[in-house]
């Protein structure tokens, strides 16, 4: 990138109540890796990465114990999957709760889950690669 290129989308940040539990959730549910930590007196962040080419999820935790609220001014974090049924089962086993039913929408199958902190994740599999 040179200074005439536009900004590069790189990460999404989620505020969580228990950073260690949230990190375990993203490892267990989506196979992500805890790649780095920023630790200050006021907050701690864990950088969670997926396979090469995917964006990073930054888990952010205030150390003062303040309550967090999941607002309605954003959409879900998106995950592409090759096997929606298997990945949905893995997320549920890791502590997610399914929101609604798995649906077909155009060429895709889509399921929504809520993380233990209530963050919404949309899991999408294109129909051409759907399991029989």
The first five atom37 places (N, CA, C, CB, O) and aatype in JSON, in Angstrom:
{
  "aatype": [20, 20, 20, 20, 20, 20, 20, 20, 20, 20, 20, 20, 20, 20, 20, 20, 20, 20, 20, 20, 20, 20, 20, 20, 20, 20, 20, 20, 20, 20, 20, 20, 20, 20, 20, 20, 20, 20, 20, 20, 20, 20, 20, 20, 20, 20, 20, 20, 20, 20, 20, 20, 20, 20, 20, 20, 20, 20, 20, 20, 20, 20, 20, 20, 20, 20, 20, 20, 20, 20, 20, 20, 20, 20, 20, 20, 20, 20, 20, 20, 20, 20, 20, 20, 20, 20, 20, 20, 20, 20, 20, 20, 20, 20, 20, 20, 20, 20, 20, 20, 20, 20, 20, 20, 20, 20, 20, 20, 20, 20, 20, 20, 20, 20, 20, 20, 20, 20, 20, 20, 20, 20, 20, 20, 20, 20, 20, 20, 20, 20, 20, 20],
  "atom_mask": [
    [1, 1, 1, 1, 1],
    [1, 1, 1, 1, 1],
    [1, 1, 1, 1, 1],
    [1, 1, 1, 1, 1],
    [1, 1, 1, 1, 1],
    [1, 1, 1, 1, 1],
    [1, 1, 1, 1, 1],
    [1, 1, 1, 1, 1],
    [1, 1, 1, 1, 1],
    [1, 1, 1, 1, 1],
    [1, 1, 1, 1, 1],
    [1, 1, 1, 1, 1],
    [1, 1, 1, 1, 1],
    [1, 1, 1, 1, 1],
    [1, 1, 1, 1, 1],
    [1, 1, 1, 1, 1],
    [1, 1, 1, 1, 1],
    [1, 1, 1, 1, 1],
    [1, 1, 1, 1, 1],
    [1, 1, 1, 1, 1],
    [1, 1, 1, 1, 1],
    [1, 1, 1, 1, 1],
    [1, 1, 1, 1, 1],
    [1, 1, 1, 1, 1],
    [1, 1, 1, 1, 1],
    [1, 1, 1, 1, 1],
    [1, 1, 1, 1, 1],
    [1, 1, 1, 1, 1],
    [1, 1, 1, 1, 1],
    [1, 1, 1, 1, 1],
    [1, 1, 1, 1, 1],
    [1, 1, 1, 1, 1],
    [1, 1, 1, 1, 1],
    [1, 1, 1, 1, 1],
    [1, 1, 1, 1, 1],
    [1, 1, 1, 1, 1],
    [1, 1, 1, 1, 1],
    [1, 1, 1, 1, 1],
    [1, 1, 1, 1, 1],
    [1, 1, 1, 1, 1],
    [1, 1, 1, 1, 1],
    [1, 1, 1, 1, 1],
    [1, 1, 1, 1, 1],
    [1, 1, 1, 1, 1],
    [1, 1, 1, 1, 1],
    [1, 1, 1, 1, 1],
    [1, 1, 1, 1, 1],
    [1, 1, 1, 1, 1],
    [1, 1, 1, 1, 1],
    [1, 1, 1, 1, 1],
    [1, 1, 1, 1, 1],
    [1, 1, 1, 1, 1],
    [1, 1, 1, 1, 1],
    [1, 1, 1, 1, 1],
    [1, 1, 1, 1, 1],
    [1, 1, 1, 1, 1],
    [1, 1, 1, 1, 1],
    [1, 1, 1, 1, 1],
    [1, 1, 1, 1, 1],
    [1, 1, 1, 1, 1],
    [1, 1, 1, 1, 1],
    [1, 1, 1, 1, 1],
    [1, 1, 1, 1, 1],
    [1, 1, 1, 1, 1],
    [1, 1, 1, 1, 1],
    [1, 1, 1, 1, 1],
    [1, 1, 1, 1, 1],
    [1, 1, 1, 1, 1],
    [1, 1, 1, 1, 1],
    [1, 1, 1, 1, 1],
    [1, 1, 1, 1, 1],
    [1, 1, 1, 1, 1],
    [1, 1, 1, 1, 1],
    [1, 1, 1, 1, 1],
    [1, 1, 1, 1, 1],
    [1, 1, 1, 1, 1],
    [1, 1, 1, 1, 1],
    [1, 1, 1, 1, 1],
    [1, 1, 1, 1, 1],
    [1, 1, 1, 1, 1],
    [1, 1, 1, 1, 1],
    [1, 1, 1, 1, 1],
    [1, 1, 1, 1, 1],
    [1, 1, 1, 1, 1],
    [1, 1, 1, 1, 1],
    [1, 1, 1, 1, 1],
    [1, 1, 1, 1, 1],
    [1, 1, 1, 1, 1],
    [1, 1, 1, 1, 1],
    [1, 1, 1, 1, 1],
    [1, 1, 1, 1, 1],
    [1, 1, 1, 1, 1],
    [1, 1, 1, 1, 1],
    [1, 1, 1, 1, 1],
    [1, 1, 1, 1, 1],
    [1, 1, 1, 1, 1],
    [1, 1, 1, 1, 1],
    [1, 1, 1, 1, 1],
    [1, 1, 1, 1, 1],
    [1, 1, 1, 1, 1],
    [1, 1, 1, 1, 1],
    [1, 1, 1, 1, 1],
    [1, 1, 1, 1, 1],
    [1, 1, 1, 1, 1],
    [1, 1, 1, 1, 1],
    [1, 1, 1, 1, 1],
    [1, 1, 1, 1, 1],
    [1, 1, 1, 1, 1],
    [1, 1, 1, 1, 1],
    [1, 1, 1, 1, 1],
    [1, 1, 1, 1, 1],
    [1, 1, 1, 1, 1],
    [1, 1, 1, 1, 1],
    [1, 1, 1, 1, 1],
    [1, 1, 1, 1, 1],
    [1, 1, 1, 1, 1],
    [1, 1, 1, 1, 1],
    [1, 1, 1, 1, 1],
    [1, 1, 1, 1, 1],
    [1, 1, 1, 1, 1],
    [1, 1, 1, 1, 1],
    [1, 1, 1, 1, 1],
    [1, 1, 1, 1, 1],
    [1, 1, 1, 1, 1],
    [1, 1, 1, 1, 1],
    [1, 1, 1, 1, 1],
    [1, 1, 1, 1, 1],
    [1, 1, 1, 1, 1],
    [1, 1, 1, 1, 1],
    [1, 1, 1, 1, 1],
    [1, 1, 1, 1, 1],
    [1, 1, 1, 1, 1]
  ],
  "atom_positions": [
    [[0.84, -1.19, 0.0], [0.0, 0.0, 0.0], [0.88, 1.24, 0.0], [-0.95, 0.0, 1.22], [1.86, 1.33, 0.74]],
    [[0.52, 2.18, -0.82], [1.17, 3.48, -0.7], [0.14, 4.47, -0.19], [1.78, 3.95, -2.08], [-1.03, 4.12, -0.02]],
    [[0.55, 5.72, 0.08], [-0.36, 6.65, 0.73], [-1.47, 7.16, -0.17], [0.41, 7.8, 1.26], [-2.26, 7.99, 0.27]],
    [[-1.56, 6.71, -1.42], [-2.7, 7.07, -2.25], [-3.76, 5.97, -2.27], [-2.24, 7.37, -3.68], [-4.86, 6.18, -2.79]],
    [[-3.44, 4.79, -1.71], [-4.42, 3.7, -1.64], [-5.44, 3.99, -0.55], [-3.71, 2.34, -1.38], [-5.1, 4.61, 0.46]],
    [[-6.69, 3.55, -0.74], [-7.67, 3.72, 0.34], [-7.34, 2.82, 1.52], [-9.09, 3.43, -0.16], [-6.54, 1.89, 1.39]],
    [[-7.95, 3.1, 2.64], [-7.75, 2.28, 3.84], [-8.13, 0.83, 3.55], [-8.57, 2.83, 5.02], [-9.01, 0.57, 2.74]],
    [[-7.47, -0.08, 4.2], [-7.68, -1.51, 4.02], [-8.48, -2.07, 5.19], [-6.34, -2.26, 3.88], [-8.08, -1.93, 6.34]],
    [[-9.63, -2.71, 4.89], [-10.4, -3.36, 5.95], [-9.56, -4.47, 6.53], [-11.77, -3.9, 5.42], [-9.03, -5.29, 5.79]],
    [[-9.44, -4.5, 7.86], [-8.54, -5.43, 8.5], [-9.15, -6.18, 9.67], [-7.33, -4.72, 8.96], [-8.84, -7.35, 9.88]],
    [[-10.04, -5.53, 10.46], [-10.54, -6.19, 11.66], [-11.91, -5.68, 12.06], [-9.57, -6.0, 12.81], [-12.35, -4.61, 11.62]],
    [[-12.57, -6.47, 12.9], [-13.8, -6.11, 13.59], [-13.48, -6.24, 15.07], [-15.03, -7.02, 13.16], [-12.79, -7.18, 15.47]],
    [[-13.97, -5.31, 15.89], [-13.7, -5.37, 17.33], [-15.02, -5.62, 18.06], [-13.03, -4.05, 17.83], [-16.01, -4.94, 17.83]],
    [[-15.0, -6.62, 18.96], [-16.16, -6.95, 19.78], [-15.79, -6.76, 21.24], [-16.65, -8.39, 19.5], [-14.77, -7.28, 21.69]],
    [[-16.61, -6.03, 21.99], [-16.39, -5.89, 23.42], [-17.03, -7.09, 24.12], [-16.99, -4.54, 23.95], [-18.18, -7.43, 23.86]],
    [[-16.26, -7.73, 24.99], [-16.71, -8.97, 25.63], [-16.59, -8.86, 27.15], [-15.89, -10.17, 25.12], [-15.8, -8.07, 27.67]],
    [[-17.39, -9.66, 27.85], [-17.38, -9.62, 29.31], [-16.27, -10.47, 29.92], [-18.73, -10.08, 29.85], [-15.76, -10.14, 30.99]],
    [[-15.9, -11.56, 29.26], [-14.85, -12.46, 29.75], [-13.95, -12.79, 28.56], [-15.45, -13.78, 30.39], [-14.3, -13.62, 27.73]],
    [[-12.8, -12.14, 28.48], [-11.95, -12.25, 27.29], [-11.4, -13.65, 27.09], [-10.81, -11.26, 27.38], [-11.27, -14.11, 25.95]],
    [[-11.07, -14.35, 28.18], [-10.53, -15.7, 28.03], [-11.62, -16.66, 27.52], [-9.97, -16.2, 29.37], [-11.35, -17.49, 26.65]],
    [[-12.82, -16.54, 28.06], [-13.92, -17.39, 27.6], [-14.28, -17.06, 26.15], [-15.16, -17.21, 28.51], [-14.54, -17.96, 25.35]],
    [[-14.3, -15.78, 25.8], [-14.61, -15.38, 24.42], [-13.54, -15.9, 23.46], [-14.73, -13.84, 24.31], [-13.86, -16.34, 22.36]],
    [[-12.29, -15.85, 23.87], [-11.21, -16.37, 23.02], [-11.38, -17.87, 22.8], [-9.83, -16.09, 23.66], [-11.26, -18.35, 21.67]],
    [[-11.67, -18.6, 23.88], [-11.91, -20.06, 23.74], [-13.08, -20.33, 22.8], [-12.2, -20.7, 25.13], [-13.02, -21.26, 22.0]],
    [[-14.14, -19.51, 22.9], [-15.3, -19.69, 22.03], [-14.89, -19.59, 20.55], [-16.39, -18.64, 22.36], [-15.25, -20.45, 19.76]],
    [[-14.14, -18.55, 20.18], [-13.77, -18.38, 18.77], [-12.78, -19.44, 18.31], [-13.17, -16.99, 18.56], [-12.77, -19.79, 17.12]],
    [[-11.96, -19.96, 19.2], [-11.08, -21.08, 18.86], [-11.92, -22.34, 18.63], [-10.02, -21.33, 19.98], [-11.79, -23.0, 17.6]],
    [[-12.78, -22.65, 19.6], [-13.57, -23.89, 19.53], [-14.63, -23.84, 18.44], [-14.22, -24.16, 20.87], [-14.85, -24.84, 17.75]],
    [[-15.3, -22.71, 18.28], [-16.42, -22.61, 17.34], [-15.97, -22.43, 15.9], [-17.33, -21.47, 17.73], [-16.6, -22.96, 14.99]],
    [[-14.9, -21.67, 15.68], [-14.52, -21.3, 14.32], [-13.06, -21.59, 13.97], [-14.78, -19.86, 14.12], [-12.59, -21.19, 12.9]],
    [[-12.35, -22.29, 14.85], [-10.97, -22.67, 14.54], [-10.01, -21.51, 14.44], [-10.94, -23.42, 13.25], [-8.97, -21.61, 13.8]],
    [[-10.35, -20.39, 15.07], [-9.47, -19.22, 15.02], [-8.29, -19.41, 15.97], [-10.25, -17.94, 15.39], [-8.31, -20.29, 16.83]],
    [[-7.27, -18.6, 15.79], [-6.06, -18.65, 16.59], [-5.9, -17.34, 17.35], [-4.82, -18.92, 15.71], [-6.1, -16.26, 16.79]],
    [[-5.54, -17.43, 18.64], [-5.22, -16.24, 19.43], [-3.81, -15.81, 19.01], [-5.31, -16.53, 21.01], [-2.83, -16.41, 19.43]],
    [[-3.73, -14.77, 18.18], [-2.47, -14.39, 17.55], [-1.67, -13.37, 18.34], [-2.74, -13.84, 16.19], [-0.44, -13.35, 18.25]],
    [[-2.33, -12.52, 19.11], [-1.61, -11.45, 19.81], [-2.48, -10.91, 20.93], [-1.2, -10.31, 18.83], [-3.7, -11.1, 20.93]],
    [[-1.85, -10.23, 21.89], [-2.54, -9.6, 23.01], [-2.0, -8.19, 23.22], [-2.38, -10.44, 24.31], [-0.8, -7.95, 23.11]],
    [[-2.91, -7.27, 23.51], [-2.54, -5.94, 23.99], [-3.09, -5.87, 25.4], [-3.12, -4.77, 23.05], [-4.29, -6.09, 25.62]],
    [[-2.24, -5.57, 26.37], [-2.65, -5.55, 27.77], [-2.23, -4.22, 28.38], [-2.04, -6.74, 28.55], [-1.04, -3.93, 28.49]],
    [[-3.2, -3.41, 28.78], [-2.94, -2.12, 29.43], [-3.6, -2.13, 30.8], [-3.47, -0.93, 28.55], [-4.35, -3.05, 31.11]],
    [[-3.34, -1.13, 31.63], [-4.03, -1.08, 32.92], [-5.55, -0.98, 32.79], [-3.51, 0.09, 33.73], [-6.27, -1.43, 33.68]],
    [[-6.06, -0.4, 31.71], [-7.5, -0.17, 31.56], [-8.22, -1.26, 30.77], [-7.73, 1.15, 30.9], [-9.39, -1.53, 31.03]],
    [[-7.56, -1.89, 29.81], [-8.23, -2.86, 28.96], [-7.26, -3.92, 28.46], [-8.89, -2.17, 27.78], [-6.04, -3.76, 28.56]],
    [[-7.82, -4.99, 27.94], [-7.04, -6.06, 27.32], [-7.71, -6.43, 26.01], [-6.92, -7.32, 28.27], [-8.94, -6.45, 25.92]],
    [[-6.91, -6.71, 24.99], [-7.42, -7.14, 23.69], [-6.73, -8.43, 23.27], [-7.2, -6.03, 22.62], [-5.53, -8.62, 23.49]],
    [[-7.5, -9.32, 22.66], [-6.95, -10.51, 22.02], [-7.25, -10.42, 20.53], [-7.53, -11.83, 22.64], [-8.4, -10.2, 20.15]],
    [[-6.24, -10.58, 19.7], [-6.41, -10.61, 18.26], [-6.61, -12.06, 17.85], [-5.19, -9.97, 17.52], [-5.74, -12.9, 18.05]],
    [[-7.78, -12.34, 17.26], [-8.15, -13.69, 16.84], [-8.12, -13.74, 15.32], [-9.56, -14.11, 17.4], [-8.82, -12.98, 14.65]],
    [[-7.3, -14.63, 14.78], [-7.16, -14.72, 13.33], [-7.66, -16.06, 12.83], [-5.69, -14.52, 12.92], [-7.67, -17.07, 13.54]],
    [[-8.09, -16.04, 11.58], [-8.52, -17.25, 10.9], [-7.49, -17.65, 9.86], [-9.91, -17.05, 10.25], [-6.31, -17.33, 9.97]],
    [[-7.97, -18.35, 8.86], [-7.07, -18.77, 7.78], [-6.54, -17.55, 7.04], [-7.8, -19.71, 6.81], [-7.11, -16.46, 7.12]],
    [[-5.45, -17.75, 6.31], [-4.82, -16.68, 5.54], [-5.86, -16.01, 4.65], [-3.64, -17.22, 4.69], [-6.63, -16.68, 3.96]],
    [[-5.87, -14.7, 4.67], [-6.79, -13.93, 3.85], [-8.05, -13.5, 4.57], [-7.16, -14.72, 2.65], [-8.81, -12.69, 4.05]],
    [[-8.3, -14.04, 5.77], [-9.5, -13.64, 6.5], [-9.18, -12.43, 7.38], [-10.04, -14.82, 7.36], [-8.03, -12.16, 7.71]],
    [[-10.23, -11.71, 7.75], [-10.06, -10.57, 8.64], [-9.84, -11.05, 10.07], [-11.29, -9.63, 8.57], [-10.06, -12.22, 10.37]],
    [[-9.41, -10.15, 10.93], [-9.16, -10.44, 12.33], [-10.36, -9.99, 13.16], [-7.86, -9.74, 12.82], [-10.96, -8.96, 12.88]],
    [[-10.69, -10.77, 14.19], [-11.65, -10.32, 15.2], [-10.82, -9.93, 16.42], [-12.73, -11.44, 15.55], [-10.05, -10.73, 16.95]],
    [[-10.99, -8.69, 16.86], [-10.31, -8.22, 18.06], [-11.32, -8.28, 19.21], [-9.74, -6.76, 17.88], [-12.36, -7.62, 19.16]],
    [[-11.01, -9.06, 20.22], [-11.86, -9.15, 21.4], [-11.34, -8.12, 22.41], [-11.85, -10.6, 22.01], [-10.17, -8.14, 22.78]],
    [[-12.21, -7.23, 22.85], [-11.85, -6.1, 23.7], [-12.54, -6.26, 25.05], [-12.24, -4.75, 23.04], [-13.75, -6.5, 25.1]],
    [[-11.79, -6.12, 26.15], [-12.34, -6.29, 27.5], [-11.89, -5.14, 28.39], [-11.9, -7.64, 28.1], [-10.7, -4.9, 28.58]],
    [[-12.89, -4.41, 28.95], [-12.59, -3.39, 29.95], [-12.27, -4.08, 31.26], [-13.78, -2.39, 30.13], [-13.01, -4.97, 31.68]],
    [[-11.18, -3.71, 31.91], [-10.78, -4.34, 33.16], [-11.56, -3.85, 34.38], [-9.32, -4.13, 33.39], [-11.49, -4.47, 35.44]],
    [[-12.29, -2.74, 34.26], [-13.0, -2.2, 35.42], [-14.34, -2.87, 35.68], [-13.21, -0.71, 35.24], [-15.06, -2.48, 36.6]],
    [[-14.7, -3.89, 34.89], [-15.91, -4.65, 35.14], [-17.19, -3.99, 34.66], [-16.03, -4.92, 36.57], [-18.28, -4.45, 35.01]],
    [[-17.1, -2.91, 33.89], [-18.31, -2.24, 33.43], [-19.18, -3.19, 32.59], [-17.94, -0.98, 32.61], [-18.67, -4.09, 31.92]],
    [[-20.47, -2.97, 32.66], [-21.41, -3.77, 31.88], [-21.26, -3.44, 30.4], [-22.87, -3.53, 32.36], [-20.98, -2.3, 30.03]],
    [[-21.46, -4.44, 29.57], [-21.45, -4.19, 28.14], [-22.86, -4.39, 27.59], [-20.43, -5.11, 27.42], [-23.64, -5.19, 28.12]],
    [[-23.17, -3.67, 26.54], [-24.46, -3.8, 25.88], [-24.23, -4.08, 24.42], [-25.33, -2.53, 26.08], [-23.41, -3.43, 23.77]],
    [[-24.96, -5.06, 23.9], [-24.9, -5.34, 22.47], [-25.99, -4.51, 21.83], [-25.07, -6.88, 22.16], [-27.18, -4.78, 22.02]],
    [[-25.61, -3.5, 21.07], [-26.56, -2.58, 20.48], [-27.19, -3.12, 19.21], [-25.88, -1.28, 20.18], [-26.89, -4.24, 18.78]],
    [[-28.07, -2.33, 18.62], [-28.74, -2.76, 17.39], [-28.32, -1.95, 16.17], [-30.23, -2.67, 17.56], [-28.99, -1.99, 15.14]],
    [[-27.22, -1.23, 16.28], [-26.79, -0.39, 15.2], [-25.73, -1.02, 14.32], [-26.27, 0.88, 15.74], [-24.98, -0.3, 13.66]],
    [[-25.65, -2.33, 14.28], [-24.66, -3.0, 13.44], [-25.26, -4.31, 12.97], [-23.32, -3.23, 14.21], [-26.24, -4.8, 13.55]],
    [[-24.68, -4.87, 11.95], [-25.12, -6.18, 11.47], [-24.23, -7.27, 12.05], [-25.09, -6.24, 9.93], [-23.31, -6.98, 12.81]],
    [[-24.52, -8.51, 11.7], [-23.75, -9.61, 12.26], [-22.34, -9.69, 11.68], [-24.47, -10.91, 12.02], [-22.07, -9.17, 10.59]],
    [[-21.47, -10.35, 12.41], [-20.14, -10.71, 11.9], [-20.38, -11.86, 10.93], [-19.13, -11.11, 13.07], [-21.11, -12.8, 11.26]],
    [[-19.78, -11.81, 9.74], [-20.02, -12.82, 8.72], [-18.93, -13.88, 8.68], [-20.15, -12.17, 7.38], [-17.74, -13.57, 8.7]],
    [[-19.36, -15.13, 8.61], [-18.45, -16.27, 8.46], [-18.9, -17.06, 7.23], [-18.43, -17.17, 9.75], [-20.06, -17.45, 7.14]],
    [[-17.98, -17.31, 6.3], [-18.27, -18.18, 5.17], [-17.89, -19.6, 5.55], [-17.5, -17.72, 3.89], [-16.86, -19.81, 6.2]],
    [[-18.7, -20.56, 5.16], [-18.45, -21.95, 5.51], [-18.59, -22.85, 4.29], [-19.41, -22.39, 6.61], [-19.35, -22.55, 3.37]],
    [[-17.86, -23.93, 4.3], [-18.0, -24.95, 3.26], [-18.98, -26.03, 3.69], [-16.63, -25.57, 2.93], [-19.52, -26.75, 2.86]],
    [[-19.22, -26.14, 5.02], [-20.13, -27.15, 5.55], [-20.91, -26.53, 6.7], [-19.35, -28.43, 6.03], [-20.5, -26.6, 7.86]],
    [[-22.02, -25.91, 6.37], [-22.81, -25.16, 7.35], [-23.25, -26.04, 8.51], [-24.02, -24.53, 6.68], [-23.17, -25.63, 9.67]],
    [[-23.72, -27.24, 8.22], [-24.22, -28.1, 9.29], [-23.12, -28.43, 10.3], [-24.8, -29.39, 8.71], [-23.35, -28.36, 11.51]],
    [[-21.94, -28.79, 9.82], [-20.83, -29.13, 10.72], [-20.36, -27.9, 11.5], [-19.66, -29.72, 9.92], [-20.12, -27.99, 12.7]],
    [[-20.23, -26.76, 10.82], [-19.76, -25.56, 11.51], [-20.8, -25.03, 12.5], [-19.41, -24.48, 10.5], [-20.45, -24.52, 13.56]],
    [[-22.08, -25.15, 12.15], [-23.13, -24.75, 13.08], [-23.09, -25.64, 14.32], [-24.52, -24.83, 12.4], [-23.19, -25.14, 15.45]],
    [[-22.95, -26.93, 14.13], [-22.86, -27.86, 15.28], [-21.66, -27.52, 16.16], [-22.76, -29.32, 14.8], [-21.76, -27.56, 17.38]],
    [[-20.52, -27.19, 15.55], [-19.31, -26.83, 16.3], [-19.55, -25.56, 17.11], [-18.1, -26.64, 15.33], [-19.15, -25.48, 18.28]],
    [[-20.19, -24.55, 16.51], [-20.47, -23.3, 17.22], [-21.42, -23.53, 18.39], [-21.06, -22.25, 16.25], [-21.22, -22.97, 19.47]],
    [[-22.45, -24.35, 18.18], [-23.39, -24.64, 19.27], [-22.71, -25.38, 20.4], [-24.58, -25.47, 18.74], [-22.95, -25.09, 21.57]],
    [[-21.85, -26.33, 20.07], [-21.12, -27.08, 21.1], [-20.2, -26.15, 21.89], [-20.29, -28.22, 20.45], [-19.97, -26.36, 23.08]],
    [[-19.67, -25.11, 21.23], [-18.76, -24.17, 21.89], [-19.5, -23.14, 22.75], [-17.92, -23.45, 20.85], [-18.87, -22.35, 23.44]],
    [[-20.85, -23.15, 22.7], [-21.61, -22.25, 23.56], [-22.5, -21.26, 22.85], [-20.68, -21.51, 24.4], [-23.18, -20.47, 23.51]],
    [[-22.53, -21.27, 21.52], [-23.42, -20.38, 20.77], [-24.86, -20.85, 20.93], [-23.02, -20.32, 19.28], [-25.12, -22.0, 21.26]],
    [[-25.78, -19.94, 20.68], [-27.21, -20.26, 20.64], [-27.71, -19.89, 19.24], [-28.02, -19.5, 21.77], [-27.45, -18.79, 18.76]],
    [[-28.43, -20.82, 18.58], [-28.93, -20.51, 17.24], [-30.06, -19.51, 17.35], [-29.4, -21.78, 16.51], [-30.91, -19.61, 18.23]],
    [[-30.07, -18.55, 16.43], [-31.11, -17.53, 16.37], [-31.95, -17.83, 15.14], [-30.49, -16.07, 16.32], [-31.5, -17.62, 14.01]],
    [[-33.15, -18.3, 15.34], [-34.02, -18.65, 14.22], [-33.62, -19.98, 13.61], [-33.99, -17.56, 13.17], [-32.83, -20.74, 14.17]],
    [[-34.17, -20.24, 12.45], [-33.92, -21.48, 11.73], [-32.87, -21.27, 10.65], [-35.21, -22.02, 11.11], [-32.64, -20.14, 10.2]],
    [[-32.23, -22.34, 10.24], [-31.35, -22.29, 9.07], [-32.25, -22.09, 7.85], [-30.47, -23.6, 8.93], [-33.26, -22.77, 7.7]],
    [[-31.88, -21.14, 6.99], [-32.73, -20.81, 5.84], [-31.93, -20.87, 4.54], [-33.34, -19.41, 6.02], [-30.7, -20.78, 4.53]],
    [[-32.67, -21.02, 3.44], [-32.09, -20.88, 2.11], [-32.49, -19.51, 1.6], [-32.57, -22.03, 1.13], [-33.64, -19.11, 1.71]],
    [[-31.52, -18.81, 1.05], [-31.76, -17.46, 0.53], [-31.01, -17.35, -0.77], [-31.32, -16.35, 1.55], [-29.78, -17.21, -0.77]],
    [[-31.72, -17.39, -1.89], [-31.03, -17.4, -3.18], [-30.13, -18.61, -3.25], [-30.22, -16.09, -3.39], [-30.57, -19.72, -2.95]],
    [[-28.87, -18.42, -3.64], [-27.96, -19.56, -3.77], [-27.27, -19.97, -2.47], [-26.92, -19.24, -4.8], [-26.31, -20.74, -2.5]],
    [[-27.72, -19.47, -1.34], [-27.01, -19.7, -0.08], [-27.91, -20.35, 0.96], [-26.46, -18.38, 0.47], [-29.13, -20.2, 0.94]],
    [[-27.27, -21.07, 1.88], [-27.89, -21.52, 3.13], [-27.28, -20.67, 4.22], [-27.69, -23.07, 3.4], [-26.06, -20.46, 4.25]],
    [[-28.12, -20.18, 5.13], [-27.66, -19.23, 6.15], [-28.2, -19.62, 7.51], [-28.09, -17.8, 5.79], [-29.37, -19.99, 7.65]],
    [[-27.33, -19.53, 8.52], [-27.74, -19.71, 9.91], [-27.14, -18.57, 10.73], [-27.29, -21.11, 10.47], [-26.02, -18.12, 10.47]],
    [[-27.89, -18.12, 11.71], [-27.42, -17.09, 12.62], [-27.23, -17.7, 14.0], [-28.41, -15.89, 12.68], [-28.06, -18.49, 14.45]],
    [[-26.15, -17.33, 14.67], [-25.93, -17.75, 16.05], [-25.56, -16.52, 16.88], [-24.81, -18.82, 16.14], [-25.1, -15.51, 16.35]],
    [[-25.79, -16.65, 18.18], [-25.36, -15.62, 19.12], [-24.22, -16.2, 19.94], [-26.54, -15.15, 20.04], [-24.32, -17.32, 20.43]],
    [[-23.14, -15.43, 20.1], [-22.02, -15.85, 20.94], [-22.48, -15.82, 22.4], [-20.77, -14.93, 20.73], [-23.55, -15.27, 22.69]],
    [[-21.71, -16.39, 23.32], [-22.09, -16.3, 24.74], [-22.28, -14.86, 25.23], [-21.04, -16.98, 25.59], [-23.03, -14.64, 26.18]],
    [[-21.63, -13.86, 24.59], [-21.82, -12.46, 24.96], [-22.96, -11.81, 24.19], [-20.55, -11.68, 24.73], [-23.26, -10.64, 24.41]],
    [[-23.62, -12.56, 23.29], [-24.76, -12.03, 22.55], [-24.44, -11.4, 21.22], [-25.43, -11.04, 23.38], [-25.33, -10.82, 20.59]],
    [[-23.19, -11.48, 20.75], [-22.85, -10.95, 19.44], [-23.4, -11.89, 18.37], [-21.3, -10.77, 19.28], [-23.28, -13.11, 18.49]],
    [[-24.0, -11.32, 17.33], [-24.61, -12.11, 16.28], [-23.59, -12.47, 15.2], [-25.79, -11.36, 15.66], [-22.82, -11.62, 14.75]],
    [[-23.6, -13.73, 14.79], [-22.73, -14.21, 13.73], [-23.59, -14.84, 12.66], [-21.67, -15.22, 14.27], [-24.42, -15.71, 12.95]],
    [[-23.41, -14.42, 11.42], [-24.1, -15.01, 10.28], [-23.15, -15.99, 9.6], [-24.57, -13.9, 9.27], [-22.05, -15.62, 9.19]],
    [[-23.59, -17.23, 9.5], [-22.79, -18.28, 8.86], [-23.45, -18.58, 7.52], [-22.68, -19.58, 9.77], [-24.64, -18.89, 7.47]],
    [[-22.68, -18.49, 6.41], [-23.26, -18.64, 5.08], [-22.48, -19.66, 4.27], [-23.3, -17.29, 4.35], [-21.25, -19.65, 4.23]],
    [[-23.23, -20.55, 3.61], [-22.64, -21.54, 2.7], [-23.34, -21.4, 1.35], [-22.79, -23.01, 3.26], [-24.57, -21.42, 1.28]],
    [[-22.57, -21.25, 0.3], [-23.15, -21.15, -1.02], [-23.71, -22.52, -1.42], [-22.1, -20.65, -2.06], [-23.08, -23.54, -1.15]],
    [[-24.88, -22.55, -2.05], [-25.58, -23.79, -2.36], [-24.76, -24.73, -3.24], [-26.89, -23.48, -3.05], [-24.89, -25.95, -3.1]],
    [[-23.93, -24.21, -4.12], [-23.13, -25.05, -5.0], [-22.2, -25.95, -4.22], [-22.34, -24.2, -5.97], [-21.79, -27.0, -4.72]],
    [[-21.86, -25.57, -2.99], [-20.94, -26.36, -2.18], [-21.65, -27.01, -1.0], [-19.81, -25.49, -1.68], [-21.0, -27.53, -0.1]],
    [[-22.99, -26.98, -1.0], [-23.74, -27.54, 0.12], [-23.56, -29.05, 0.18], [-25.24, -27.18, 0.0], [-23.43, -29.72, -0.85]],
    [[-23.55, -29.56, 1.39], [-23.48, -31.01, 1.6], [-24.8, -31.63, 1.16], [-23.17, -31.36, 3.1], [-25.86, -31.03, 1.34]],
    [[-24.73, -32.8, 0.59], [-25.95, -33.46, 0.1], [-26.79, -33.97, 1.24], [-25.61, -34.6, -0.82], [-27.86, -34.55, 1.01]]
  ]
}
